[in-house]
Amino acid sequence: MTEKSDSWDSANLGGSWKRGITNPDLEEERKKCSFNQDELFRFMYGDDYFFLKDLEDLIRRNPELVEG
């Protein structure tokens, strides 16, 4: 039987959106990105791009807007 622990080991357990933890393997892959992510975002969201970027900036400045 394994010992229960309250600590979160992202290397073994993966990431957690609720805890704000990103899996180290995913972080490593994101660093290797070989394309312009902002350009892809603009391509995917078209005319909504600027609205979504403004919304993202607003949420980054005021995280309490999304916390329930």
C-alpha positions in Angstrom: 0.0 0.0 0.0 1.3 3.5 -0.9 1.6 6.3 1.6 -1.0 9.0 1.2 0.4 12.5 0.7 -1.2 15.9 0.4 1.7 17.2 -1.8 1.1 17.3 -5.5 4.0 16.0 -7.6 3.4 17.2 -11.1 6.1 14.9 -12.5 4.1 11.9 -11.3 0.5 13.1 -11.2 0.4 15.5 -14.1 -0.9 19.0 -14.1 -3.9 20.5 -12.4 -5.9 23.4 -13.8 -7.5 24.0 -10.4 -4.2 24.1 -8.6 -2.5 26.1 -11.3 0.1 23.4 -11.9 1.4 22.6 -15.4 2.8 19.2 -16.2 6.6 19.5 -16.8 6.3 17.5 -20.0 3.7 19.9 -21.4 5.9 22.9 -20.4 8.8 21.4 -22.2 6.8 20.8 -25.4 5.4 24.4 -25.2 9.0 25.7 -25.1 9.8 23.8 -28.3 6.9 25.4 -30.2 8.2 26.3 -33.8 5.4 28.5 -34.9 4.0 31.9 -34.0 1.2 31.2 -31.5 -0.3 34.7 -31.8 -0.5 34.3 -35.6 -2.3 31.0 -35.3 -4.7 32.5 -32.8 -5.5 35.3 -35.2 -6.1 32.9 -38.0 -8.4 30.7 -35.9 -10.5 33.5 -34.4 -10.5 36.0 -37.2 -12.5 39.1 -36.4 -13.0 38.1 -32.8 -9.2 38.1 -32.2 -9.0 41.7 -30.8 -12.1 41.1 -28.6 -10.6 37.9 -27.2 -7.2 39.5 -26.6 -8.8 42.4 -24.7 -10.9 40.0 -22.7 -7.8 37.9 -21.8 -6.0 41.1 -20.7 -8.9 42.1 -18.6 -9.0 38.7 -16.9 -5.2 38.7 -16.3 -5.6 42.1 -14.6 -8.7 41.1 -12.6 -8.7 37.3 -11.9 -11.5 37.7 -9.4 -13.8 38.1 -12.4 -13.6 34.4 -13.2 -13.2 32.9 -9.7 -16.4 31.4 -8.5 
